[in-house]
Amino acid sequence: MAKQQNNQVQVPGYLKISKVIVWALYFYIIIGIVSLTLRIFLLLFSANSAAGFYNLVIRVSSDYLQPFRGIFPTKPVGETGYLDISSLFAIIVYLFILWGVGALVQYTQNKIDITKAEQEKQLEQLRQDKLLEEQRAARAQAAANKRR
């Protein structure tokens, strides 16, 4: 289990690392959902394709959209805009993944909290045992002093 040094609770390294990895994954998925949402709005309202922001959003969202390309056709909206249904589908899938990662974040945090609680309980037991031992030693010393 976790090591105890200097009466301090220490979380195992694998839990710390897994927490960082899970949060990084959570952040990555949120970036994907935001970029795909922006992509849908920019394409829907016929944004200027020469604009830097447009190109940035399209570039960032294209990696997130790659597994979903070609699943659904785009639907024209108005004269120049169109609805990218593949992006909508990707957002839905990423939201489900985000929900799963959120559950993983919660699980990891609960595991850390349980580990800390168990260690604190063990430390408290050690403190009580040490206190009892000191009290016994003091009583034995007092009894020895009375006999003299």
HURAVEN-V54311 format. One record per residue. N is the residue number from 1. RES is the residue in one letter. SS is DSSP state (helix for helix, strand for strand, loop for the rest). PSI is psi in radians with two decimals (999 if undefined). Layout:
[[N,RES,SS,PSI] [N,RES,SS,PSI]]
This chain:
[[1,M,loop,-2.68] [2,A,loop,2.65] [3,K,loop,2.64] [4,Q,loop,2.17] [5,Q,strand,2.35] [6,N,loop,0.66] [7,N,loop,0.59] [8,Q,strand,2.55] [9,V,loop,2.30] [10,Q,loop,2.29] [11,V,loop,2.37] [12,P,loop,2.55] [13,G,helix,-0.65] [14,Y,helix,-0.54] [15,L,helix,-0.67] [16,K,helix,-0.79] [17,I,helix,-0.76] [18,S,helix,-0.60] [19,K,helix,-0.75] [20,V,helix,-0.76] [21,I,helix,-0.77] [22,V,helix,-0.73] [23,W,helix,-0.64] [24,A,helix,-0.72] [25,L,helix,-0.72] [26,Y,helix,-0.83] [27,F,helix,-0.75] [28,Y,helix,-0.76] [29,I,helix,-0.68] [30,I,helix,-0.73] [31,I,helix,-0.73] [32,G,helix,-0.78] [33,I,helix,-0.76] [34,V,helix,-0.78] [35,S,helix,-0.66] [36,L,helix,-0.66] [37,T,helix,-0.78] [38,L,helix,-0.70] [39,R,helix,-0.80] [40,I,helix,-0.82] [41,F,helix,-0.71] [42,L,helix,-0.73] [43,L,helix,-0.62] [44,L,helix,-0.70] [45,F,loop,0.33] [46,S,loop,0.96] [47,A,loop,2.71] [48,N,loop,2.05] [49,S,loop,-0.16] [50,A,loop,-0.18] [51,A,loop,2.48] [52,G,helix,-0.72] [53,F,helix,-0.72] [54,Y,helix,-0.85] [55,N,helix,-0.67] [56,L,helix,-0.84] [57,V,helix,-0.76] [58,I,helix,-0.74] [59,R,helix,-0.83] [60,V,helix,-0.76] [61,S,helix,-0.36] [62,S,helix,-0.61] [63,D,helix,-0.68] [64,Y,helix,-0.50] [65,L,helix,-0.30] [66,Q,helix,-0.82] [67,P,helix,-0.24] [68,F,helix,0.02] [69,R,loop,2.38] [70,G,loop,-0.03] [71,I,loop,-0.79] [72,F,loop,2.54] [73,P,loop,2.73] [74,T,loop,2.59] [75,K,strand,2.18] [76,P,strand,2.45] [77,V,strand,2.02] [78,G,loop,-2.73] [79,E,loop,-0.66] [80,T,loop,-0.34] [81,G,strand,2.84] [82,Y,strand,2.75] [83,L,strand,2.10] [84,D,loop,1.64] [85,I,helix,-0.52] [86,S,helix,-0.65] [87,S,helix,-0.70] [88,L,helix,-0.77] [89,F,helix,-0.73] [90,A,helix,-0.72] [91,I,helix,-0.75] [92,I,helix,-0.79] [93,V,helix,-0.78] [94,Y,helix,-0.53] [95,L,helix,-0.69] [96,F,helix,-0.73] [97,I,helix,-0.73] [98,L,helix,-0.70] [99,W,helix,-0.77] [100,G,helix,-0.72] [101,V,helix,-0.64] [102,G,helix,-0.70] [103,A,helix,-0.63] [104,L,helix,-0.68] [105,V,helix,-0.82] [106,Q,helix,-0.73] [107,Y,helix,-0.80] [108,T,helix,-0.75] [109,Q,helix,-0.71] [110,N,helix,-0.70] [111,K,helix,-0.73] [112,I,helix,-0.78] [113,D,helix,-0.72] [114,I,helix,-0.74] [115,T,helix,-0.78] [116,K,helix,-0.76] [117,A,helix,-0.74] [118,E,helix,-0.74] [119,Q,helix,-0.71] [120,E,helix,-0.66] [121,K,helix,-0.77] [122,Q,helix,-0.73] [123,L,helix,-0.73] [124,E,helix,-0.70] [125,Q,helix,-0.72] [126,L,helix,-0.72] [127,R,helix,-0.75] [128,Q,helix,-0.72] [129,D,helix,-0.73] [130,K,helix,-0.73] [131,L,helix,-0.76] [132,L,helix,-0.72] [133,E,helix,-0.72] [134,E,helix,-0.69] [135,Q,helix,-0.72] [136,R,helix,-0.74] [137,A,helix,-0.69] [138,A,helix,-0.71] [139,R,helix,-0.74] [140,A,helix,-0.68] [141,Q,helix,-0.74] [142,A,helix,-0.70] [143,A,helix,-0.68] [144,A,helix,-0.65] [145,N,helix,-0.60] [146,K,helix,-0.61] [147,R,helix,-0.44] [148,R,loop,999]]
